[in-house]
Amino acid sequence: MLLPQLILALTMSSAMAVVLDWDTTTYTPGSLNEGFDLDNTRAGNEVTFVITGNTNKLRPDAGTGIATPSASSSLQGGLGQNSLNITANVGTQTEITVTVTFSALYVQGVENVSFVLFDIDKTTDSEFIKDISATTVDGTVIPATITNLGSSVTLSPGGGLGQVLTGQSPAANADGAGNATISFGANVIRSFTFTFDNSSGPPRLQEIGMHDLNFTPVPEINPALAGALSCVAATGLMFFHRARVKSRRQ
């Protein structure tokens, strides 16, 4: 009975964890649709970012003066590393939505998706991260698992798709007080999304950072190798059956 498991193990294409690292990856400043070719086992872009919502409110990174979204060291989350900076001149309920889609060439989808958000805090107004969800390979919308909250951030009770991260106090740009880890664990997904929002108040600059994106493509079955090994298995079973019949006749 080990033969089927052996065939399965030998026919699965290897899959390694992939990291979109903002210390080594450039995001075109101000781009609302940006793709990244990270995986040399696949053609084209494996990850695509699309920014929607009140994008007319986007402003340059306060630390660098470069249009956002853009990767910079302005928000480091206590890790001393770059993040994707999103800065907006926000007023009452200004919403910027980030949607990340994985390549359709990942036929079985991706898993172990995780990243950390930086600088969710409150100066005069609170910053919110809401509508945090992913879409699975069968089209089901699922909630994130949210952990490792910094001291300036609270998570609304109850869990599920209604989870909201709220900034409650100021957080320095370089420390982790405004951090929150977003992950989707073993769920196999095609995309995820979240919205950057704010409480009521006059327009003012507010910003968040998205640290490195980690994910693992789900291994795929190699059809050609699977077919060849199935033929070998069938032949082996046929000889095994004949040998048993012969031994009984003797």
N, C-alpha and C positions, 0 to 999 in steps of 0.2 A: 504493500500500500504506500510505500515511500516514493514510488515512481511519479505519481501526479505532482507531489510536492517538489520533487526534483525538477520536473519539467517547468513548473511555475517559476522556481527560483532561477533557472537558467534562461528563461525567456523574458525576464523583466529587465528593461533597460535601466542602467544605473542612474540614480538621481542624487545630486549633491545639493547641499544648502547653498542658496544664492543670497548675496547681500548687496543692496544698493547703498553704498557708502558715500556720504556727502563730503568726506574729506578727499575723495578721489574722483568724484563724479560732479560734472558741471550741469547746472540747470540754467537754461537760457533766461536771463533776467526778464521778468514780466510776462513770460509765456503762459498762456492759458491752456495749452495742449502740448505736452512734452513727453516724448518717448525715450526709452533707455534700452540699449543693447548690452545686456549684462552676461549672457549665457552663450558661450561659444558652441554649445551643442544645438542651438536653435537659430534659425535665420530671423533677421529683423529685430524689432523691439519686443522684449519680454515683459516690460512694465510701461504703462502709459498713465500719466497724470492729467486729469482734466479739472480745471478750476471754473466754477460757475457761481451764480448768485449775483450779489451786488458788486461785481468786479470793477465797476467805475469808482468804487471807494478804495481800491488798492493804492498803496503809496510806497515810496522807496523805503528800504531798510534804514531805520534811524541810525544804525551804527556805521553803515557803509555808504549810504546815499544811493545804493543801486536799487533799481526797480524790483519789486517783489511780485510773485514768488521768485526767490533766488537762494542759492546755498551760500551760507556765510558762517562766521564764527560769532555773530552778534548774540545768539542765544545758545548757551552751551549745556544747560541742564546739569551742571556739576560734573560733567564728563570731560570737559576740555576738548570737545569735538564740534565740528560743523553741524548745522541743521538746515532744513529747508525753512526759510523765514517767510512768513506771510504777515505783512503789515497793512492795516487799513485805517482810514480816517472814518471811524465808525460813529454812527448816531443811534437812534432808537432802533433796535432789532435789525441791524445791518448783518446780513448773512453771507458768508463765503463758504461754499461747499467744495470739498476736495474728494474726487472720485479716482480711485486707482484700479486699473484693469490689467489683468494678466493675459499674456498672449494665448490666443486660441490654439496655438501649436502645442501648448501644454494640454494635451487631449484629455487627460485625467484630472486636470486642475492642479492647484497647489495647496499645500498645508503648512502648518507651523508658521503662519503669518504673524509677525509682531513688529511693533515699533513703539517709540516713546515720544510723547508730546511734551514740549518744554514751555514754560512761562505762562501757564494758565493761572492768572492771578487777578487781583483787584487793586486799582489805585483809587480813582474816583468811581468808576463803574466796574462791575464784574464782567469777566469774560466767561463764556459758556462754550463747551463742546457738546453737541447733541447729535441726534440722528446717527448714532454710531452703529453701523451694521455691515454685514457682508452678504453676498449672494452666492449660494452654493452651486455646484455643477448641475443640479436639477432645478435651479431657479428659486429655491427657498431662501427667504431673507432671514438671517439669524443675527442675534446680538453678539457683541464682543464680550470678552472677559477683561475686566479693568482692574489693575492691581498697582501696587507700589506708588500710592499717592503721596505727593509731597505735602508739606505742612500747610501750604497755601491753598490746597485744593480739597474739595469735598465731592463725594459721589452720591447722587440721589438714591434713596433706598428703593428696594423692590426689584432691581435688576431688569433684565429683558430689554426690549427695543426702546423703552422709554428712559434709559439711563442718561443722566446729564452730569457732566463735570462742571463745577462752578468754582471760579476763583474767589477766595474769601479774604485775602490779604495780599500785600505787595510781595513780590518775589524778585530777587536780584537776577539780572540776565545771565549771570555766570553760575548760579547755584541750582540745586534740584528741588527747591521748595515748590515750584510750579509744575512739577513733572507728574505724568501718569502713563503707565504702560498699557497699551492696547494690544490684545492678542486674540486669535481665533483658534488656537490649539490644533487639535487633530481634525477639525472640520475642513473639508475639501472645498475650496471656494474658487470663484472666477474673478471676483472684484470685491472692494470694500469702499465705504464712504463715511465721511463725518462732516459736520457743519460747525464753523467758527461763528459764534453769535455774541451779543453783548446786551447788557441791561440798558434801560432807558437813560437818556442823558444827552447833553450837547455833544456834537462831533469832537472826537479826540483820537489821537493815534493809539492803537492797541496792536499787539503783535503776539504771535505764537510761533513755535518752531517744531518741526517734525524731524526727529532723529532718524538714523539709518533704518531701512526697511529690510527685514529678514523673511525669507520664505524657502520652502522646499518643494520642487516639482514632484508630483506623485509619479512613481515609476510606471512606465508603459510596457505592455506586452509586445515583444518583437514578433510580428505575424509570421515572417519567413522562418525564423528559428523555431517558433512554436510548432509550425507545420512540419518541419523536418524532424523535430524530436517526437512529435506525435506519431509520425510514420515509423520511427525507430521503435517507439513503445509498442505500437500495434504489431510490428513484426516480432518483437520479443515475446509478446503475449501469445502470439500464434504458435511460436516454437515451444513455449512453455506448455501450452495446451496439448500440443501433439506429443510432447514428452510424457505428460501425465497419462494420456490415453494409451500410449505404447507400454508404459510401465504396468498399467492395469491389465492389459492383454497378456503380459508375460506372467 
